[in-house]
Amino acid sequence: MLDVVRNAWALLLGMLLLMVGNGLQGTLLGVRGADAGFSAFSMSIVMSGYFAGFLFASQVVAGMIRRVGHVRVFAALGSLVSAALILFPVLQDPIAWVLGRFVLGFCFCGVYVTAESWLNNAASNETRGQALSAYMIVQMTGVIAGQALLVVPDQSGWLLFVIPSVLVSVSFAPILLSISPTPAFEATKPMSLRELYAVSPLGMVGMFLLGGIFAAQFGMSAVYATEIGLTLPQISSFVASFYVGAVVMQYPLGWLSDRMDRRWLITVVALLGGTAALVAAMFGSLYLVLLAAAFVIGGCSNPLYALLIAYTNDFLEAEDMASASAGLLFVNGLGAITGPLVIGWAMEVVGTWGFFLLISVLLFAVSGYALFRMTQRSAPSVDDTGAYAPITPTATPVALEYAQEYAIEVAEEAEAEEEENQSQAAW
């Protein structure tokens, strides 16, 4: 890991600053939207704008990079992020905020694609897994650190929008001054939804539902916390708890997934997260219950993303994994756009507790569908399954392909080691 950090410190530092800015802006808009008198449903549309932009960018950024190169795309999109962040306090209108969030989602996706392609190019076969882990840790750490900035005093109403704008601008320096552009790449064409469903119904349905769950955490958690009257320090801790849980639980669940029927693990993890959300819906007036529930929900839902990808890969040949992952990413994006809208509507209809109620329903649906799929076909042998690769719902197609390459390499190494052991036993 130290070698990875030494070789890619500039990229990791730049991504850390980017994620601090991105983590802060999502929570900040949730708080300021409520202060401006926006309804929960209006804010759900605002939050969905980010995921619509992210999904759109995942389909077109590769073409932009092929035309003008990594450096120009990175610099142009990063500059747009800085400008958009400054405009939010000026244009306090829901429609303007939806457009601003769409721009942020598009630009952040493009910046991630560029940075991830640089990281992929810099990693060797020996360091690929460590580089991927370091990148995911940096992403989550940045989002968590961004929540701490929410408590910075801001009498002007501008400062907390200026801080992420500056962080994003500063993040370009270590990356652009130390990294050479990589060759242009071709985007992987995703599988059709029909083909993807035929390969793994659980993977496709689970990823769609999970998109809504993740969008609720990233977009609507601050709206919910503001609606129920939490203070800024409490909102900061509440939102951060989702991501702390994700960091803590990612690797233990990944270790388990390589040693058992992944459908059982998906069922239990989703059931646990759904139960935590249901408890929070019933006892949301207790702040410690909210923190504990957020930790458990984040710790269950974020690793489910990688679990569903790994499970889908168990039924694919290596050459089909990248296209299947691109399809899963698209389905997840559709769920992420839909999720905040449904939760915002629920909060309007049944009250603030609709936030956790919908998360609970979605997680129980994942658990129930996994149980149903277990009755439809048998699981592959644990010895025949691929390796779990740590990946988060913020991943772009590049990171997914990167993770797939790592998973394939691990599987090939394990197969070669097993053949060698069998050969030695035969002698």
TASULKA-V287382 format. One record per helix or strand. SS is the DSSP state (a for helix, b for strand). FROM is the first residue (numbers start at 1). TO is the last residue. If there is no record, write none. Layout:
ss->[SS & SS]
from->[FROM & FROM]
to->[TO & TO]
//
This chain:
ss->[a & a & a & a & a & a & a & a & a & a & a & a & a & a & a]
from->[2 & 40 & 70 & 94 & 128 & 159 & 193 & 201 & 232 & 262 & 287 & 318 & 354 & 382 & 397]
to->[35 & 68 & 87 & 122 & 151 & 176 & 199 & 227 & 257 & 282 & 313 & 350 & 374 & 384 & 426]
//
